Amino acid sequence: MVVNTTSTPQNIAVVGAGIIGVNCALALQLKGHQVTLIDKTGIGVACSKGNAGHFATEQVFPLAQASMLPKLPRMLVDPLGPIAISPKTMFKSLPWFIQFLNNMRPKSAKHVTKALKALNVNAIDYYRPLLEIAGVEHLLTVQGSLLTFESTPLADIKSTQQTFAGHGVKVDLMTLAQARELEPALKDNITNVIFFPEVGHTIDPQKLCIALAQATINHGAKYIQADVLDVQLDDGCAGVVVSRNDAIGNKSRAERISFDKLVLATGAASKSLFKKLGYKLPIQAERGYHCALTHHSLVKRPITSAERKFIMTPMASGLRLAGTVEYADIDAPANYKRADSLYINAQAIVENLPEKQSSPHWMGCRPSLPDSLPVISRATHHSNLFLAVGHHHLGLTQGAITGKLISQLVDNEPTDIDVSPFDIKRFN
Ligand SMILES: Cc1cc2nc3c(=O)[nH]c(=O)nc-3n(C[C@H](O)[C@H](O)[C@H](O)COP(=O)(O)OP(=O)(O)OC[C@H]3O[C@@H](n4cnc5c(N)ncnc54)[C@H](O)[C@@H]3O)c2cc1C
């Protein structure tokens, strides 16, 4: 693979080694920059570790859906339902929820759909050369995904199918018998299935992050495990104040490292750094859970339940049941009963689900902005700062294209797609 060298190599720090940060780092290093990737917890150990592994290119609609409103009160009453918001979070994050609801207006929804389509349409193709460089092509499989229905009237399912098709998403409506040719384990209570033949999945999202980071390092990048406490930006210099952990977890004295440019890809924990730099970022931790059935894989591709709002994906380690939305503080204690509830839901849609072992549970914080669009942007007031955060439910899907776009912004090149919908200016 030929490295596309830029004419003016720069010394660039990428803060955050989740799927977004590692993609930014790799794209920049491949263009000949000297990249330093910095993370306080490790590579791919935050939200990017336990996601559902679904390259969900079909998801081109905003999360804020007016059709959701009538169902919301019932969902909220059930503490283990698909959406949970504590009264404390509701109060604290009221401005976020108001903005979220505001984005249900048809004009906003149209704008968001257009922007998400542009990001998603070739999202899988952006990954392919990177996986080749990293030698992990096997970590992306395109076998499609299924969306199952149990109680939704057929007319509504057909209307959903048409909505996807109307936005250029390839879809097939199937009977249960047809769907069972793809996935024999589907249960009798499923009435119909929408098949998305062009979407993909990975069998190990964390391994994917590590492989992309390793490829970046193999091309000359450095990795530092450290907490970025502060960022000091002057014309032509980006100073990063870090504190490293030693082997027994003691923090070192803060030290300042200087770079030419800086990319922040700090996920759900971005608010304080952005605030220090003078940028408003209405980011909300939208926490999700998974429960893993080790050593069992009943299905070949991701299967989502439209009514139960969860997904199951075959992973290298077994079957991963993932989903639920819990609006809460990043560091509030996890409620692993939400992960257990995924098993009960999975029993309802597939046969022969293995006994639930005392299986590993996981919780991660989706970095969610109220308009369902990420920030992929130059910083308004700092010429040497670039921002790649807020990919909510789609960070894995949009990782590679985000890295490419950030590398184009850094090099002041024309971008592959219009990035104006992702500009930080919209919140400032
Ligand atoms: C249950 C669940 C299922 C999901 N399923 C899918 C799916 O199937 N498909 C999909 O596309 N997306 C999915 N997602 C969403 C996806 O996982 C996220 O959008 C994505 O992981 C976000 O990546 P990120 O790099 O922005 O954040 P993260 O992975 O959270 O990485 C941010 C990193 O920044 C570091 N950091 C933050 N602040 C600092 C600091 N001051 N100093 C140093 N380091 C710092 C953190 O330590 C962290 O490692 C799912 C999410 C959940 C919760």
The ligand as an ORCA input file, in Angstrom:
! r2SCAN-3c Opt
* xyz 0 1
  C     -24.341     -0.698     23.310
  C     -23.739      0.061     22.147
  C     -23.806     -0.475     20.875
  C     -23.281      0.230     19.797
  N     -23.316     -0.344     18.560
  C     -22.781      0.308     17.502
  C     -22.789     -0.300     16.226
  O     -23.204     -1.444     16.067
  N     -22.309      0.412     15.166
  C     -21.788      1.679     15.322
  O     -21.403      2.283     14.326
  N     -21.716      2.260     16.536
  C     -22.205      1.609     17.635
  N     -22.171      2.183     18.868
  C     -21.606      3.533     19.004
  C     -20.077      3.529     18.984
  O     -19.585      2.541     19.862
  C     -19.563      4.922     19.401
  O     -20.142      5.897     18.561
  C     -18.056      4.991     19.266
  O     -17.443      3.980     20.037
  C     -17.528      6.354     19.703
  O     -16.152      6.335     19.475
  P     -15.223      7.489     20.011
  O     -13.860      7.185     19.533
  O     -15.829      8.822     19.689
  O     -15.327      7.374     21.617
  P     -14.631      6.351     22.625
  O     -14.534      4.992     22.089
  O     -15.365      6.520     23.912
  O     -13.154      6.902     22.747
  C     -12.854      8.154     23.311
  C     -11.492      8.017     23.980
  O     -11.050      9.319     24.422
  C     -10.308      9.127     25.597
  N     -10.253     10.407     26.321
  C     -11.299     11.200     26.646
  N     -10.858     12.295     27.309
  C      -9.504     12.178     27.379
  C      -8.496     12.975     27.945
  N      -8.753     14.143     28.570
  N      -7.197     12.561     27.857
  C      -6.890     11.392     27.218
  N      -7.826     10.583     26.666
  C      -9.112     10.980     26.743
  C     -11.067      8.049     26.347
  O     -10.232      7.399     27.305
  C     -11.519      7.140     25.229
  O     -10.645      6.046     25.056
  C     -22.678      1.508     19.985
  C     -22.569      2.025     21.290
  C     -23.072      1.306     22.363
  C     -22.926      1.870     23.743
*
